Amino acid sequence: MEFFQPQETLTAMQWVLRAIVSYVFLLIVVKAMGQRSISQLSLLDFAVAITIGNIIAHPLSDEGLGLKGSMITMVSLAFLYSASVFAVLKSGSIRKFVLPRPLPLVDKGQLVYPNLKKARITIDYLLSEARKAKIEDLRKLSLALWEPDGTISFFESPQYQGPTRQDFDMRPESFDLPVVVVREGKIDRQALGQAGKDETWLLSVLKEEHYVQLKDVLLATVERSGKVKVFVRGGQSKSDRS
C-alpha cells in the first residue's frame, strides 16, 4: 500500500493503483452525496470529469511534477470509464447503482414525502421546478419523477391537458400563482401577510374547513381568491376551500 503515502517517485503500476482507488472512492463519495450534487451529469460522467480535471491541473501548475504520471493516470481512468459503461450495459446490479430508478415525488396529485427525503430536496425546490415547467398546482400532475441526473420530469393528468381556451375562442382567466403559507407544519408568516391573511384565519380554515391540525400539514397554499389547498402527511390532499 505504499502508493497511498507521499513518494518521491512512483512506478507505473503504483500510478494505476492510485487511479483505480481514486476512481472507486469518488464514485462512492458522489453516490453518498446524492444525485442533486451532480445535476445534469450521470454518476460516471461526473466522477471522470472531476478526476481528470484535477489530475491535469497539478502538473500544469506545479513545475516539480512531470506529465508521465498524470498521463498514465488519465489513460487508466479512460479505460475504467469505458469498462464502467460496458459494465452498466451488461450488469443489472451495476446499472441500478449508477443509474437508479426514478423516484416518484408526486403520484396522482399526491406528494410522496418519503421520496422527497430520499432525493434530499425540499418542497420549495420541487415547487420551483414545477414553476419552471409552468405548473402552478401539483394536484394537476399525474406523476413527477426525480431522475437519475438530478432533474425532475413532470406529467400532467389527461384531464388538465388541452384543448385550451384559445381553441374555443374563450376569454382566458388571469394567471394566479398560489402562495405557499405552510411548509412541513410551519407557517410562513411573511408569505401569509403578502396574501392578505393572518395566522388566526389560516388556523381557522385548517381546522374548520379542512379538519386538520397545523402539525399534520405538509404543504398549504393560498390563491388570490382566498382558496386554500392543503396536502397532509401520508400523501392525502384536502379539497379546495375558499
VMD Tcl script that draws the C-alpha trace (Angstrom):
set ca {
  {0.00 0.00 0.00}
  {2.97 2.32 -0.47}
  {1.14 4.19 -3.21}
  {-1.13 5.69 -0.52}
  {1.81 7.53 1.05}
  {3.76 10.50 -0.34}
  {6.58 9.25 -2.56}
  {9.42 10.87 -4.40}
  {8.70 8.58 -7.35}
  {6.01 6.09 -8.24}
  {6.12 3.14 -10.60}
  {3.63 2.86 -13.45}
  {1.72 0.17 -11.54}
  {1.51 2.39 -8.46}
  {0.07 5.19 -10.61}
  {-2.52 2.75 -12.00}
  {-3.43 1.58 -8.49}
  {-3.83 5.20 -7.37}
  {-6.17 5.84 -10.31}
  {-8.30 2.77 -9.51}
  {-8.59 3.58 -5.81}
  {-9.39 7.26 -6.50}
  {-11.98 6.35 -9.11}
  {-13.84 3.86 -6.91}
  {-13.60 6.15 -3.89}
  {-15.00 9.11 -5.84}
  {-17.92 7.01 -7.11}
  {-18.80 6.04 -3.53}
  {-18.49 9.62 -2.25}
  {-20.63 11.07 -5.05}
  {-23.24 8.37 -4.51}
  {-23.39 9.25 -0.82}
  {-23.74 12.95 -1.66}
  {-26.88 12.28 -3.66}
  {-27.91 12.85 -7.26}
  {-28.66 16.54 -6.76}
  {-24.95 17.24 -6.38}
  {-24.36 16.11 -9.98}
  {-27.44 17.54 -11.65}
  {-27.33 17.21 -15.45}
  {-24.47 14.68 -15.29}
  {-24.51 10.93 -14.82}
  {-22.59 9.45 -11.90}
  {-19.84 8.09 -14.18}
  {-19.53 11.30 -16.20}
  {-19.23 13.43 -13.08}
  {-16.61 11.20 -11.47}
  {-14.43 11.12 -14.59}
  {-14.77 14.85 -15.31}
  {-13.80 15.86 -11.78}
  {-10.92 13.40 -11.54}
  {-9.36 14.12 -14.93}
  {-9.68 17.87 -14.42}
  {-7.91 17.61 -11.10}
  {-5.20 15.30 -12.44}
  {-4.25 17.51 -15.38}
  {-4.30 20.67 -13.25}
  {-1.47 19.59 -10.94}
  {1.34 19.06 -13.44}
  {0.28 22.24 -15.23}
  {0.59 24.30 -12.05}
  {3.48 22.55 -10.28}
  {6.83 22.53 -12.07}
  {8.06 19.78 -9.78}
  {5.56 17.31 -11.22}
  {6.02 15.56 -14.53}
  {3.36 14.67 -17.07}
  {4.18 10.96 -17.20}
  {2.31 10.01 -14.04}
  {-0.71 12.15 -14.92}
  {-0.86 10.74 -18.44}
  {-0.72 7.17 -17.14}
  {-3.44 8.01 -14.62}
  {-5.70 9.59 -17.24}
  {-5.28 6.63 -19.58}
  {-6.18 4.35 -16.69}
  {-9.26 6.42 -15.94}
  {-10.30 6.41 -19.59}
  {-10.06 2.62 -19.55}
  {-12.01 2.45 -16.28}
  {-14.70 4.72 -17.72}
  {-15.08 2.59 -20.84}
  {-15.16 -0.57 -18.73}
  {-17.75 1.00 -16.42}
  {-20.00 1.96 -19.34}
  {-19.75 -1.59 -20.67}
  {-20.49 -2.99 -17.20}
  {-23.55 -0.74 -16.90}
  {-24.87 -2.13 -20.17}
  {-24.26 -5.75 -19.17}
  {-24.90 -5.85 -15.43}
  {-28.28 -5.03 -13.89}
  {-26.87 -4.58 -10.38}
  {-24.18 -2.14 -11.53}
  {-26.72 -0.28 -13.69}
  {-29.01 0.03 -10.68}
  {-26.16 1.56 -8.63}
  {-25.03 4.02 -11.30}
  {-28.46 4.75 -12.82}
  {-31.06 4.18 -10.11}
  {-34.73 4.09 -10.97}
  {-36.57 7.45 -10.95}
  {-38.24 8.33 -7.67}
  {-41.89 9.44 -7.82}
  {-42.20 12.76 -5.97}
  {-45.85 13.31 -6.93}
  {-48.17 10.42 -7.69}
  {-51.72 11.10 -8.92}
  {-51.69 14.59 -7.46}
  {-50.33 13.49 -4.07}
  {-46.93 14.40 -2.63}
  {-44.77 11.36 -1.88}
  {-42.97 12.87 1.10}
  {-40.66 9.93 1.92}
  {-39.20 10.16 -1.59}
  {-38.53 13.87 -1.14}
  {-36.29 12.89 1.76}
  {-34.60 10.17 -0.29}
  {-33.91 12.65 -3.08}
  {-32.71 15.16 -0.46}
  {-34.73 18.02 -1.85}
  {-37.16 20.41 -0.20}
  {-40.75 21.17 -1.08}
  {-39.60 24.66 -2.10}
  {-37.22 23.16 -4.64}
  {-39.98 20.94 -6.05}
  {-42.30 23.94 -6.35}
  {-39.55 25.96 -8.01}
  {-39.00 23.27 -10.64}
  {-42.76 22.98 -11.14}
  {-43.00 26.74 -11.77}
  {-40.22 26.45 -14.34}
  {-42.35 23.82 -16.06}
  {-45.34 26.24 -15.86}
  {-47.21 24.04 -13.40}
  {-48.90 26.05 -10.66}
  {-50.80 23.22 -8.95}
  {-49.14 19.93 -8.02}
  {-52.51 18.21 -7.93}
  {-52.76 18.58 -11.69}
  {-49.84 16.20 -12.02}
  {-50.32 12.56 -12.76}
  {-46.67 11.96 -11.97}
  {-43.46 13.82 -11.11}
  {-40.24 11.82 -11.22}
  {-36.82 12.57 -9.72}
  {-34.50 11.44 -12.50}
  {-31.03 9.87 -12.04}
  {-29.37 13.00 -13.48}
  {-30.88 15.19 -10.75}
  {-33.72 16.71 -12.80}
  {-37.48 16.40 -12.33}
  {-39.89 15.22 -15.04}
  {-43.49 16.41 -14.80}
  {-46.51 14.69 -16.36}
  {-49.88 16.42 -16.20}
  {-53.04 14.39 -15.77}
  {-55.00 13.94 -19.01}
  {-57.95 16.00 -17.78}
  {-55.68 19.05 -17.45}
  {-54.20 18.75 -20.92}
  {-55.72 20.61 -23.94}
  {-57.83 21.69 -25.58}
  {-57.09 25.22 -24.48}
  {-59.41 28.19 -24.10}
  {-57.94 29.62 -27.26}
  {-59.24 26.60 -29.17}
  {-62.79 27.70 -28.30}
  {-62.18 31.47 -28.56}
  {-62.82 31.75 -24.84}
  {-61.57 34.65 -22.75}
  {-58.54 33.47 -20.71}
  {-58.57 33.79 -16.95}
  {-55.92 35.90 -15.24}
  {-52.90 33.95 -14.02}
  {-52.80 33.30 -10.29}
  {-49.69 31.82 -8.68}
  {-50.54 30.25 -5.30}
  {-48.64 31.48 -2.25}
  {-47.06 28.82 -0.04}
  {-48.09 29.59 3.55}
  {-47.28 26.28 5.30}
  {-44.28 24.02 4.80}
  {-43.93 20.85 6.84}
  {-46.11 22.10 9.68}
  {-44.56 25.58 9.88}
  {-46.33 28.80 8.90}
  {-44.58 31.25 6.60}
  {-45.90 34.43 8.21}
  {-44.31 36.74 5.66}
  {-45.98 34.92 2.76}
  {-49.24 34.78 4.68}
  {-49.12 38.54 5.16}
  {-48.44 39.09 1.45}
  {-51.58 37.07 0.74}
  {-53.54 39.47 2.94}
  {-54.28 36.84 5.57}
  {-53.25 36.27 9.16}
  {-52.37 33.26 11.29}
  {-55.72 33.17 13.04}
  {-57.56 32.97 9.73}
  {-55.27 30.18 8.46}
  {-55.60 28.05 11.59}
  {-59.37 28.50 11.44}
  {-59.51 27.36 7.81}
  {-57.33 24.34 8.53}
  {-59.42 23.29 11.49}
  {-62.97 24.13 10.42}
  {-62.83 23.54 6.67}
  {-60.07 21.01 6.12}
  {-60.31 19.28 9.50}
  {-56.56 19.07 10.02}
  {-54.10 20.41 12.55}
  {-51.11 22.54 11.59}
  {-48.58 19.85 12.57}
  {-50.16 17.42 10.08}
  {-49.93 19.82 7.12}
  {-47.12 19.07 4.69}
  {-47.94 21.90 2.30}
  {-50.64 24.58 2.15}
  {-51.11 27.26 -0.48}
  {-53.44 30.25 -0.77}
  {-54.64 31.67 -4.07}
  {-55.55 35.29 -4.70}
  {-59.23 34.35 -4.44}
  {-58.66 33.02 -0.92}
  {-58.89 29.38 -1.97}
  {-56.76 27.13 0.24}
  {-55.19 23.90 -0.95}
  {-53.76 21.54 1.63}
  {-51.51 18.50 1.45}
  {-51.36 16.45 4.64}
  {-48.75 13.94 5.75}
  {-49.45 10.49 4.42}
  {-49.99 11.59 0.83}
  {-53.61 12.74 1.02}
  {-54.85 16.16 -0.05}
  {-57.89 18.03 1.11}
  {-60.49 19.54 -1.17}
  {-60.35 23.22 -2.05}
  {-61.97 25.76 0.24}
  {-62.43 29.48 -0.21}
}
mol new
graphics top color blue
foreach p $ca { graphics top sphere $p radius 0.5 }
foreach p [lrange $ca 0 end-1] q [lrange $ca 1 end] { graphics top cylinder $p $q radius 0.2 }
display resetview
